[in-house]
Amino acid sequence: MTYYIIVIGCQMNVADSERLAAYLESNGYTLALDENKADVVIITTCGVKQSAEDRAYGIVNQLKKKNKKATIVITGCLSERPDVKRRLKGQVDIWLPTIQMETLLEQIKKSRPSDAKIDPRNYLKIAPKYQSTFTAYVPIGNGCNNFCSYCAVPYARGREVYRPAGEIVKEVKDLLGRGFKEIVLLAQNVNSYKSGTVDFPKLLEKVNALPGNFWLRLFSSHPKDMSGALIKTMAKCDKLCEHVHLAVQSGDDKILQAMNRKYTSAHFQDLIVKIRKAMAKRSVPVAITTDVIVGFPGEGKKEFKNTLKLFKDVKFDLAYVSKYSPRFGTVASKMKDDVPLVEKKLREQELGALLKKTALANNKSYLHKTVDVLLEGRNRHGQLYGKTRTYKFVTLEDSKKIGDDLIGQIVKIKINQVREFALEGKLV
Ligand code: SF4
């Protein structure tokens, strides 16, 4: 039996798919060359944006034409949405909520009676088949209790569940033993991790204390749970990269309240000041990245100006800007979507233009400095590229003739060119 997995969306979906691949392979499945040749095609879906949802519909339609014998499985954010189930009625064979991943073989057996063995296990315990040999996504938990009014994740993934600290530390230790250089601890809200007496700062200390030269990243953190104790611990953990991703979503207090984010714009800015101060002793300034939604219901010109002001004040290194679109079943979907699309696009462009300025100004501090870069691959011109601890994209000049054995290694690069979202330099 063969399988193929199509991943749409965030790193959580990548991590879930790595576990699914290992689960299937440990039960005798092999990876098909492409989705049109596989017996089982799994689509790990995302419901954060309408465009991500539409991609899933398009893939299912294509599969129905090009691979009629395939068992089609939908997992991820759309797997429990009644409206999606109605729309794809008769086209999808198995709807697989993430937390029921270990029932997949049982369900395949029902839909293809002669083909599968049953081996039910808790999906987070499944040893994944990592896509990379140097970066590993390690889920520390799943689900979300926050119910931001625009977000479908708590409905799709359920309430928060966390893995025991010992299990996470053992997985990271094993990865480091196998030569992995970058460990990304993943959850919808890593800061609210709790297992027995271990909270997130304690977990971070335990992982940071593991021997080896490795980079540690977190994804993602909620501003309301970014405590003073956590900021202190982050500053002390030397393996933790100088990059903090903290989703602000809006710079206006009225909109933040309507989004049910449970912090104010002033509190967010105060956190950034504290983080920058706590990590000021590092050799490079901490990079701050964020997510923001434009055109949320009720966001008039005045409210958007507050977001612009926050962007000017914080000077982000990068921001993922989304135009608001209502997600099925959420509280915000019952509000009037009152900002016209054309206005949402204008606001997206305005924030993008401002971001380019702050990102370029921040990147100028890299000029003529030597930084550590984890090389990840080659671009279409054959040059090696990678990223810094601060999540800056770096191209290595004149690297066409340098061997691929440097891919997956941390090297020193002297930066001699900076742009808004990329740096360039030479090997030291
Ligand atoms: Fe969604 Fe808010 Fe939970 Fe993030 S914290 S997953 S935005 S509900």
Residues whose N, C-alpha, C, O or C-beta is under 5 A from the ligand:
A	BS01	SF4	C144 N146 F147 C148 C151 V153 Q188
